[in-house]
Amino acid sequence: MTTANDISSRPENATVLETFFAGIASCDYYDGHCYRLYLDLDDNSISEHMEASENSWLQRDDGSLVEIIRVSGYCDTPEDERYTDGCDLTDYGYAEWLDMIESRIAEYI
């Protein structure tokens, strides 16, 4: 049986998750758009999608594409507290965030 950790650990999914978290930690994803992570239940792939509004999203009639998390709005985090390339994501709470993402994935599998 496939676990949430198996899904998040797949190299292609791990890359998407790290990129998404870096966008949150750097505040790049707080630009007024809505960023979402989706889990494809057909092949256990994770993908990212950006929409101009929270009122738009991806879905499939058969329910095989589910939203894991969404981020939107604007950021007021001071520049010196934001993630920048070269920093360690774990210093910004990546491990705890990944635990939360895996618990969301576990709800769907």
N, CA, C and O atoms as a GROMACS GRO file, in nm:
protein
  436
    1MET      N    1   0.084  -0.119   0.000
    1MET     CA    2   0.000   0.000   0.000
    1MET      C    3   0.089   0.125   0.000
    1MET      O    4   0.189   0.132   0.072
    2THR      N    5   0.051   0.221  -0.080
    2THR     CA    6   0.125   0.346  -0.090
    2THR      C    7   0.091   0.436   0.028
    2THR      O    8  -0.026   0.452   0.063
    3THR      N    9   0.194   0.495   0.088
    3THR     CA   10   0.173   0.587   0.200
    3THR      C   11   0.192   0.731   0.154
    3THR      O   12   0.243   0.757   0.045
    4ALA      N   13   0.150   0.824   0.238
    4ALA     CA   14   0.169   0.967   0.207
    4ALA      C   15   0.317   0.999   0.195
    4ALA      O   16   0.356   1.080   0.112
    5ASN      N   17   0.400   0.936   0.279
    5ASN     CA   18   0.544   0.959   0.271
    5ASN      C   19   0.601   0.907   0.141
    5ASN      O   20   0.690   0.969   0.083
    6ASP      N   21   0.550   0.792   0.092
    6ASP     CA   22   0.594   0.739  -0.038
    6ASP      C   23   0.566   0.841  -0.149
    6ASP      O   24   0.649   0.863  -0.238
    7ILE      N   25   0.448   0.901  -0.143
    7ILE     CA   26   0.409   0.998  -0.246
    7ILE      C   27   0.496   1.124  -0.237
    7ILE      O   28   0.547   1.170  -0.338
    8SER      N   29   0.512   1.178  -0.117
    8SER     CA   30   0.588   1.303  -0.104
    8SER      C   31   0.737   1.282  -0.128
    8SER      O   32   0.808   1.378  -0.162
    9SER      N   33   0.785   1.160  -0.112
    9SER     CA   34   0.928   1.131  -0.131
    9SER      C   35   0.967   1.103  -0.276
    9SER      O   36   1.086   1.103  -0.308
   10ARG      N   37   0.869   1.080  -0.363
   10ARG     CA   38   0.903   1.060  -0.504
   10ARG      C   39   0.979   1.183  -0.552
   10ARG      O   40   0.935   1.295  -0.527
   11PRO      N   41   1.091   1.165  -0.620
   11PRO     CA   42   1.174   1.280  -0.658
   11PRO      C   43   1.099   1.394  -0.726
   11PRO      O   44   1.121   1.510  -0.693
   12GLU      N   45   1.011   1.362  -0.819
   12GLU     CA   46   0.938   1.469  -0.890
   12GLU      C   47   0.841   1.541  -0.796
   12GLU      O   48   0.822   1.662  -0.809
   13ASN      N   49   0.781   1.468  -0.703
   13ASN     CA   50   0.691   1.531  -0.607
   13ASN      C   51   0.768   1.612  -0.503
   13ASN      O   52   0.726   1.720  -0.464
   14ALA      N   53   0.881   1.558  -0.459
   14ALA     CA   54   0.964   1.630  -0.361
   14ALA      C   55   1.008   1.764  -0.417
   14ALA      O   56   1.013   1.863  -0.344
   15THR      N   57   1.040   1.768  -0.545
   15THR     CA   58   1.081   1.893  -0.609
   15THR      C   59   0.966   1.993  -0.609
   15THR      O   60   0.986   2.111  -0.579
   16VAL      N   61   0.846   1.948  -0.643
   16VAL     CA   62   0.729   2.037  -0.644
   16VAL      C   63   0.703   2.090  -0.503
   16VAL      O   64   0.676   2.209  -0.486
   17LEU      N   65   0.710   2.002  -0.404
   17LEU     CA   66   0.684   2.044  -0.266
   17LEU      C   67   0.788   2.145  -0.217
   17LEU      O   68   0.753   2.244  -0.153
   18GLU      N   69   0.913   2.120  -0.246
   18GLU     CA   70   1.019   2.214  -0.205
   18GLU      C   71   1.002   2.349  -0.273
   18GLU      O   72   1.019   2.454  -0.209
   19THR      N   73   0.971   2.348  -0.401
   19THR     CA   74   0.950   2.473  -0.475
   19THR      C   75   0.831   2.550  -0.419
   19THR      O   76   0.838   2.672  -0.402
   20PHE      N   77   0.723   2.479  -0.390
   20PHE     CA   78   0.603   2.544  -0.335
   20PHE      C   79   0.633   2.605  -0.199
   20PHE      O   80   0.596   2.719  -0.173
   21PHE      N   81   0.701   2.530  -0.112
   21PHE     CA   82   0.733   2.582   0.020
   21PHE      C   83   0.827   2.702   0.010
   21PHE      O   84   0.811   2.800   0.082
   22ALA      N   85   0.924   2.695  -0.080
   22ALA     CA   86   1.015   2.808  -0.098
   22ALA      C   87   0.937   2.932  -0.142
   22ALA      O   88   0.969   3.044  -0.100
   23GLY      N   89   0.835   2.914  -0.224
   23GLY     CA   90   0.750   3.026  -0.266
   23GLY      C   91   0.674   3.087  -0.150
   23GLY      O   92   0.652   3.208  -0.146
   24ILE      N   93   0.634   3.002  -0.055
   24ILE     CA   94   0.566   3.052   0.065
   24ILE      C   95   0.666   3.124   0.155
   24ILE      O   96   0.643   3.237   0.197
   25ALA      N   97   0.778   3.057   0.186
   25ALA     CA   98   0.876   3.110   0.281
   25ALA      C   99   0.942   3.238   0.231
   25ALA      O  100   0.981   3.324   0.310
   26SER      N  101   0.954   3.251   0.100
   26SER     CA  102   1.014   3.372   0.044
   26SER      C  103   0.912   3.484   0.024
   26SER      O  104   0.947   3.597  -0.008
   27CYS      N  105   0.786   3.450   0.044
   27CYS     CA  106   0.672   3.541   0.023
   27CYS      C  107   0.645   3.568  -0.125
   27CYS      O  108   0.565   3.655  -0.158
   28ASP      N  109   0.710   3.495  -0.214
   28ASP     CA  110   0.683   3.512  -0.357
   28ASP      C  111   0.540   3.473  -0.392
   28ASP      O  112   0.484   3.524  -0.489
   29TYR      N  113   0.480   3.383  -0.314
   29TYR     CA  114   0.344   3.336  -0.343
   29TYR      C  115   0.237   3.421  -0.277
   29TYR      O  116   0.119   3.388  -0.282
   30TYR      N  117   0.279   3.529  -0.215
   30TYR     CA  118   0.182   3.621  -0.155
   30TYR      C  119   0.179   3.749  -0.238
   30TYR      O  120   0.212   3.858  -0.190
   31ASP      N  121   0.138   3.733  -0.363
   31ASP     CA  122   0.138   3.844  -0.457
   31ASP      C  123  -0.003   3.877  -0.507
   31ASP      O  124  -0.020   3.946  -0.607
   32GLY      N  125  -0.103   3.827  -0.435
   32GLY     CA  126  -0.241   3.852  -0.475
   32GLY      C  127  -0.303   3.742  -0.558
   32GLY      O  128  -0.424   3.741  -0.579
   33HIS      N  129  -0.221   3.649  -0.606
   33HIS     CA  130  -0.273   3.535  -0.680
   33HIS      C  131  -0.301   3.420  -0.584
   33HIS      O  132  -0.266   3.427  -0.466
   34CYS      N  133  -0.362   3.315  -0.634
   34CYS     CA  134  -0.391   3.196  -0.554
   34CYS      C  135  -0.308   3.080  -0.607
   34CYS      O  136  -0.321   3.042  -0.724
   35TYR      N  137  -0.222   3.024  -0.522
   35TYR     CA  138  -0.136   2.912  -0.558
   35TYR      C  139  -0.189   2.787  -0.488
   35TYR      O  140  -0.220   2.790  -0.369
   36ARG      N  141  -0.199   2.678  -0.564
   36ARG     CA  142  -0.254   2.554  -0.509
   36ARG      C  143  -0.163   2.436  -0.542
   36ARG      O  144  -0.098   2.432  -0.646
   37LEU      N  145  -0.162   2.341  -0.448
   37LEU     CA  146  -0.100   2.211  -0.473
   37LEU      C  147  -0.213   2.111  -0.491
   37LEU      O  148  -0.310   2.109  -0.416
   38TYR      N  149  -0.198   2.028  -0.593
   38TYR     CA  150  -0.298   1.925  -0.621
   38TYR      C  151  -0.233   1.787  -0.617
   38TYR      O  152  -0.116   1.771  -0.653
   39LEU      N  153  -0.310   1.689  -0.574
   39LEU     CA  154  -0.271   1.549  -0.578
   39LEU      C  155  -0.356   1.480  -0.683
   39LEU      O  156  -0.479   1.483  -0.677
   40ASP      N  157  -0.290   1.416  -0.778
   40ASP     CA  158  -0.358   1.338  -0.880
   40ASP      C  159  -0.369   1.196  -0.827
   40ASP      O  160  -0.268   1.126  -0.813
   41LEU      N  161  -0.490   1.153  -0.796
   41LEU     CA  162  -0.510   1.022  -0.737
   41LEU      C  163  -0.491   0.908  -0.838
   41LEU      O  164  -0.482   0.792  -0.798
   42ASP      N  165  -0.486   0.940  -0.967
   42ASP     CA  166  -0.464   0.838  -1.069
   42ASP      C  167  -0.320   0.790  -1.071
   42ASP      O  168  -0.294   0.671  -1.088
   43ASP      N  169  -0.225   0.883  -1.055
   43ASP     CA  170  -0.083   0.845  -1.063
   43ASP      C  171   0.001   0.893  -0.944
   43ASP      O  172   0.123   0.882  -0.944
   44ASN      N  173  -0.066   0.947  -0.842
   44ASN     CA  174  -0.001   0.995  -0.720
   44ASN      C  175   0.101   1.106  -0.745
   44ASN      O  176   0.198   1.119  -0.670
   45SER      N  177   0.080   1.184  -0.849
   45SER     CA  178   0.169   1.297  -0.875
   45SER      C  179   0.114   1.421  -0.806
   45SER      O  180  -0.006   1.436  -0.786
   46ILE      N  181   0.205   1.509  -0.770
   46ILE     CA  182   0.169   1.637  -0.709
   46ILE      C  183   0.204   1.746  -0.807
   46ILE      O  184   0.312   1.746  -0.866
   47SER      N  185   0.112   1.839  -0.825
   47SER     CA  186   0.137   1.950  -0.917
   47SER      C  187   0.097   2.081  -0.852
   47SER      O  188   0.020   2.085  -0.757
   48GLU      N  189   0.150   2.187  -0.906
   48GLU     CA  190   0.125   2.321  -0.858
   48GLU      C  191   0.049   2.397  -0.967
   48GLU      O  192   0.073   2.377  -1.086
   49HIS      N  193  -0.042   2.484  -0.924
   49HIS     CA  194  -0.118   2.563  -1.020
   49HIS      C  195  -0.145   2.700  -0.961
   49HIS      O  196  -0.172   2.713  -0.841
   50MET      N  197  -0.139   2.803  -1.044
   50MET     CA  198  -0.164   2.939  -1.001
   50MET      C  199  -0.284   2.993  -1.077
   50MET      O  200  -0.295   2.977  -1.199
   51GLU      N  201  -0.374   3.058  -1.003
   51GLU     CA  202  -0.490   3.124  -1.062
   51GLU      C  203  -0.492   3.269  -1.016
   51GLU      O  204  -0.433   3.303  -0.913
   52ALA      N  205  -0.557   3.352  -1.089
   52ALA     CA  206  -0.566   3.493  -1.052
   52ALA      C  207  -0.660   3.515  -0.934
   52ALA      O  208  -0.654   3.620  -0.870
   53SER      N  209  -0.744   3.419  -0.905
   53SER     CA  210  -0.845   3.435  -0.802
   53SER      C  211  -0.865   3.305  -0.725
   53SER      O  212  -0.840   3.197  -0.778
   54GLU      N  213  -0.909   3.316  -0.600
   54GLU     CA  214  -0.944   3.197  -0.522
   54GLU      C  215  -1.072   3.133  -0.574
   54GLU      O  216  -1.106   3.021  -0.536
   55ASN      N  217  -1.144   3.203  -0.659
   55ASN     CA  218  -1.271   3.155  -0.711
   55ASN      C  219  -1.256   3.064  -0.832
   55ASN      O  220  -1.356   3.022  -0.891
   56SER      N  221  -1.133   3.034  -0.870
   56SER     CA  222  -1.106   2.944  -0.981
   56SER      C  223  -1.017   2.831  -0.932
   56SER      O  224  -0.926   2.855  -0.852
   57TRP      N  225  -1.040   2.711  -0.978
   57TRP     CA  226  -0.958   2.598  -0.938
   57TRP      C  227  -0.971   2.487  -1.040
   57TRP      O  228  -1.059   2.490  -1.127
   58LEU      N  229  -0.882   2.390  -1.029
   58LEU     CA  230  -0.887   2.272  -1.116
   58LEU      C  231  -0.967   2.164  -1.048
   58LEU      O  232  -0.965   2.150  -0.926
   59GLN      N  233  -1.038   2.086  -1.129
   59GLN     CA  234  -1.111   1.971  -1.076
   59GLN      C  235  -1.141   1.874  -1.188
   59GLN      O  236  -1.138   1.909  -1.306
   60ARG      N  237  -1.169   1.752  -1.150
   60ARG     CA  238  -1.212   1.650  -1.245
   60ARG      C  239  -1.347   1.598  -1.201
   60ARG      O  240  -1.377   1.592  -1.082
   61ASP      N  241  -1.428   1.562  -1.298
   61ASP     CA  242  -1.562   1.511  -1.267
   61ASP      C  243  -1.558   1.385  -1.182
   61ASP      O  244  -1.648   1.361  -1.102
   62ASP      N  245  -1.453   1.304  -1.199
   62ASP     CA  246  -1.446   1.179  -1.123
   62ASP      C  247  -1.381   1.195  -0.986
   62ASP      O  248  -1.367   1.098  -0.912
   63GLY      N  249  -1.341   1.318  -0.951
   63GLY     CA  250  -1.284   1.345  -0.819
   63GLY      C  251  -1.141   1.298  -0.800
   63GLY      O  252  -1.093   1.291  -0.687
   64SER      N  253  -1.072   1.266  -0.909
   64SER     CA  254  -0.937   1.210  -0.898
   64SER      C  255  -0.828   1.316  -0.889
   64SER      O  256  -0.709   1.283  -0.883
   65LEU      N  257  -0.865   1.443  -0.886
   65LEU     CA  258  -0.770   1.552  -0.867
   65LEU      C  259  -0.817   1.630  -0.745
   65LEU      O  260  -0.925   1.690  -0.747
   66VAL      N  261  -0.736   1.630  -0.639
   66VAL     CA  262  -0.778   1.694  -0.515
   66VAL      C  263  -0.678   1.802  -0.473
   66VAL      O  264  -0.558   1.790  -0.495
   67GLU      N  265  -0.732   1.906  -0.413
   67GLU     CA  266  -0.647   2.013  -0.363
   67GLU      C  267  -0.587   1.973  -0.228
   67GLU      O  268  -0.658   1.929  -0.138
   68ILE      N  269  -0.457   1.989  -0.216
   68ILE     CA  270  -0.389   1.960  -0.090
   68ILE      C  271  -0.384   2.086  -0.004
   68ILE      O  272  -0.415   2.082   0.115
   69ILE      N  273  -0.346   2.198  -0.065
   69ILE     CA  274  -0.332   2.324   0.008
   69ILE      C  275  -0.340   2.439  -0.091
   69ILE      O  276  -0.311   2.424  -0.210
   70ARG      N  277  -0.380   2.556  -0.040
   70ARG     CA  278  -0.380   2.676  -0.122
   70ARG      C  279  -0.323   2.792  -0.041
   70ARG      O  280  -0.335   2.796   0.081
   71VAL      N  281  -0.262   2.884  -0.111
   71VAL     CA  282  -0.200   3.002  -0.051
   71VAL      C  283  -0.240   3.122  -0.136
   71VAL      O  284  -0.230   3.118  -0.259
   72SER      N  285  -0.284   3.228  -0.069
   72SER     CA  286  -0.318   3.349  -0.145
   72SER      C  287  -0.307   3.469  -0.053
   72SER      O  288  -0.290   3.455   0.068
   73GLY      N  289  -0.316   3.585  -0.110
   73GLY     CA  290  -0.313   3.707  -0.033
   73GLY      C  291  -0.185   3.785  -0.055
   73GLY      O  292  -0.118   3.772  -0.157
   74TYR      N  293  -0.154   3.866   0.044
   74TYR     CA  294  -0.035   3.951   0.038
   74TYR      C  295   0.047   3.928   0.164
   74TYR      O  296  -0.005   3.880   0.265
   75CYS      N  297   0.175   3.962   0.159
   75CYS     CA  298   0.266   3.934   0.268
   75CYS      C  299   0.321   4.062   0.328
   75CYS      O  300   0.351   4.158   0.257
   76ASP      N  301   0.333   4.062   0.460
   76ASP     CA  302   0.396   4.176   0.526
   76ASP      C  303   0.516   4.132   0.610
   76ASP      O  304   0.556   4.203   0.702
   77THR      N  305   0.573   4.017   0.577
   77THR     CA  306   0.692   3.968   0.647
   77THR      C  307   0.812   4.054   0.608
   77THR      O  308   0.835   4.077   0.489
   78PRO      N  309   0.888   4.102   0.704
   78PRO     CA  310   1.006   4.183   0.672
   78PRO      C  311   1.104   4.108   0.581
   78PRO      O  312   1.121   3.987   0.593
   79GLU      N  313   1.166   4.179   0.491
   79GLU     CA  314   1.259   4.120   0.393
   79GLU      C  315   1.365   4.032   0.459
   79GLU      O  316   1.398   3.926   0.406
   80ASP      N  317   1.419   4.074   0.573
   80ASP     CA  318   1.528   3.999   0.635
   80ASP      C  319   1.482   3.870   0.703
   80ASP      O  320   1.565   3.792   0.748
   81GLU      N  321   1.351   3.846   0.710
   81GLU     CA  322   1.297   3.723   0.767
   81GLU      C  323   1.249   3.625   0.661
   81GLU      O  324   1.199   3.517   0.693
   82ARG      N  325   1.262   3.662   0.536
   82ARG     CA  326   1.214   3.577   0.427
   82ARG      C  327   1.322   3.481   0.380
   82ARG      O  328   1.442   3.509   0.390
   83TYR      N  329   1.277   3.367   0.329
   83TYR     CA  330   1.368   3.268   0.270
   83TYR      C  331   1.431   3.324   0.144
   83TYR      O  332   1.363   3.389   0.064
   84THR      N  333   1.559   3.300   0.126
   84THR     CA  334   1.627   3.334   0.001
   84THR      C  335   1.703   3.212  -0.046
   84THR      O  336   1.738   3.126   0.036
   85ASP      N  337   1.731   3.203  -0.174
   85ASP     CA  338   1.807   3.090  -0.227
   85ASP      C  339   1.937   3.076  -0.150
   85ASP      O  340   2.003   3.175  -0.118
   86GLY      N  341   1.972   2.954  -0.122
   86GLY     CA  342   2.095   2.929  -0.048
   86GLY      C  343   2.071   2.906   0.100
   86GLY      O  344   2.157   2.852   0.169
   87CYS      N  345   1.955   2.946   0.150
   87CYS     CA  346   1.920   2.920   0.290
   87CYS      C  347   1.870   2.777   0.303
   87CYS      O  348   1.833   2.714   0.204
   88ASP      N  349   1.867   2.727   0.423
   88ASP     CA  350   1.818   2.593   0.450
   88ASP      C  351   1.667   2.601   0.476
   88ASP      O  352   1.624   2.670   0.568
   89LEU      N  353   1.588   2.531   0.395
   89LEU     CA  354   1.443   2.535   0.411
   89LEU      C  355   1.398   2.488   0.549
   89LEU      O  356   1.295   2.532   0.599
   90THR      N  357   1.476   2.399   0.611
   90THR     CA  358   1.436   2.349   0.743
   90THR      C  359   1.437   2.460   0.847
   90THR      O  360   1.366   2.452   0.948
   91ASP      N  361   1.516   2.564   0.825
   91ASP     CA  362   1.516   2.677   0.918
   91ASP      C  363   1.387   2.758   0.910
   91ASP      O  364   1.362   2.843   0.995
   92TYR      N  365   1.307   2.733   0.810
   92TYR     CA  366   1.182   2.806   0.789
   92TYR      C  367   1.059   2.720   0.816
   92TYR      O  368   0.948   2.760   0.783
   93GLY      N  369   1.079   2.601   0.876
   93GLY     CA  370   0.967   2.515   0.912
   93GLY      C  371   0.926   2.414   0.808
   93GLY      O  372   0.813   2.366   0.809
   94TYR      N  373   1.018   2.382   0.716
   94TYR     CA  374   0.981   2.289   0.608
   94TYR      C  375   0.938   2.153   0.661
   94TYR      O  376   0.839   2.098   0.612
   95ALA      N  377   1.008   2.098   0.757
   95ALA     CA  378   0.975   1.964   0.808
   95ALA      C  379   0.834   1.961   0.866
   95ALA      O  380   0.758   1.867   0.841
   96GLU      N  381   0.799   2.062   0.943
   96GLU     CA  382   0.665   2.069   1.002
   96GLU      C  383   0.559   2.088   0.894
   96GLU      O  384   0.452   2.028   0.900
   97TRP      N  385   0.589   2.170   0.796
   97TRP     CA  386   0.496   2.193   0.685
   97TRP      C  387   0.475   2.064   0.607
   97TRP      O  388   0.362   2.031   0.569
   98LEU      N  389   0.584   1.990   0.583
   98LEU     CA  390   0.575   1.864   0.509
   98LEU      C  391   0.492   1.763   0.586
   98LEU      O  392   0.416   1.687   0.526
   99ASP      N  393   0.504   1.760   0.718
   99ASP     CA  394   0.420   1.671   0.800
   99ASP      C  395   0.272   1.704   0.779
   99ASP      O  396   0.189   1.615   0.765
  100MET      N  397   0.240   1.833   0.776
  100MET     CA  398   0.102   1.875   0.753
  100MET      C  399   0.054   1.834   0.613
  100MET      O  400  -0.059   1.788   0.597
  101ILE      N  401   0.140   1.851   0.513
  101ILE     CA  402   0.105   1.812   0.376
  101ILE      C  403   0.082   1.661   0.368
  101ILE      O  404  -0.014   1.616   0.305
  102GLU      N  405   0.169   1.584   0.431
  102GLU     CA  406   0.152   1.438   0.430
  102GLU      C  407   0.025   1.395   0.500
  102GLU      O  408  -0.038   1.298   0.459
  103SER      N  409  -0.015   1.466   0.606
  103SER     CA  410  -0.140   1.431   0.671
  103SER      C  411  -0.260   1.462   0.580
  103SER      O  412  -0.360   1.390   0.582
  104ARG      N  413  -0.250   1.569   0.501
  104ARG     CA  414  -0.356   1.600   0.403
  104ARG      C  415  -0.360   1.494   0.294
  104ARG      O  416  -0.468   1.452   0.253
  105ILE      N  417  -0.243   1.451   0.246
  105ILE     CA  418  -0.238   1.345   0.144
  105ILE      C  419  -0.300   1.217   0.198
  105ILE      O  420  -0.375   1.150   0.128
  106ALA      N  421  -0.268   1.183   0.324
  106ALA     CA  422  -0.320   1.060   0.386
  106ALA      C  423  -0.473   1.061   0.391
  106ALA      O  424  -0.535   0.955   0.385
  107GLU      N  425  -0.535   1.178   0.401
  107GLU     CA  426  -0.680   1.188   0.402
  107GLU      C  427  -0.742   1.139   0.271
  107GLU      O  428  -0.855   1.092   0.269
  108TYR      N  429  -0.666   1.150   0.162
  108TYR     CA  430  -0.721   1.119   0.030
  108TYR      C  431  -0.684   0.981  -0.022
  108TYR      O  432  -0.750   0.931  -0.114
  109ILE      N  433  -0.582   0.919   0.032
  109ILE     CA  434  -0.540   0.789  -0.023
  109ILE      C  435  -0.593   0.673   0.059
  109ILE      O  436  -0.568   0.557   0.026
   0.00000   0.00000   0.00000
